[in-house]
């Protein structure tokens, strides 16, 4: 899916993959650095934390079994339980 989006973006700029990569390498050589500032990708755990904060779901410590399946008390945390079951 990302390749399709990338291809469409390049096509909209009048470029193909080979030309875009060539331009990228030339820019690195010209500037002696990457032409952008890299940043760390957000971890899955951080994405979940941000989601919970946005939805107003309280921070809850969960326990898990040996297979990593979390136990959520439906009575204590109905919103979290609903999200875990229904997405």
N, C-alpha and C positions, 0 to 999 in steps of 0.2 A: 504494500500500500504506500509506504513512504517513497519508494522508487517512482511510483506513478506520479505522486505529488511533485517530487523533485524534477522529474522529466517535464511535467507541465509548466512548472515555474521557469525552468531553463528555456523551454520553447517560447514562452511568453517574452523572454528577454532576447530571443533570437539566437540562442546558444544550444549546442549539443553537449553531451557529457564530456567528450574528449576536449573540447575547447574550454569548458569550464574548469576542468582539472588543470589544463595547461596554464590558464590564467591564474589559478590558485597558486601553483608552484612558482610562477614568475613573480607574483606578489611577495611570496615568502623570501625569494632571493633578493628582490629589490629592497625590502625593508629589514632583512635579516631577522625576521620574527614572524610569528603567525599573524595574519591580517585580522584577527579578532581576539578577544580575551576569553580564554576557556573558563568554564565554571563547572563545578561538580554537579552531577545529576542528582536530583532529589531521590533519596532512598524510599523504598516502599513504606517503611515505617514512618518516615516524615510525611509522606503523602497521606497516610491514614490519620496521623495526628492532626494535620491541617484540615482534613475532611471533618473530623470530629469537632474541632474548634469552630469551623464554619457552621456546622449543624447544631452547635450548642450541646453536644453530647459530652457528659462529664468524663474526666480522665479516670479510668477504672483499671485496676490491676486484675488481670485474668489468670486463671490457672489452666494448664493444659495437660492432656494425657501424654503417654509415651509416643504417640503418633503426631503430636503437635496440634490436636484438635482442642480448641478452647472451650471452656465451660463458662456459660453466661447465665446468671440467675435471672430468669424471665420476670420474676416479681420485683426484684431489686432494680433492674436496669431494662425496662421494657423497650425503650428506644434503641438501645444497643442490640438487644436480642432481635428486634424487628429488622434492623439493618443487617445483622449477621445472617438471618434466615432469608430475607427477601431481597437484600441488596439495595 
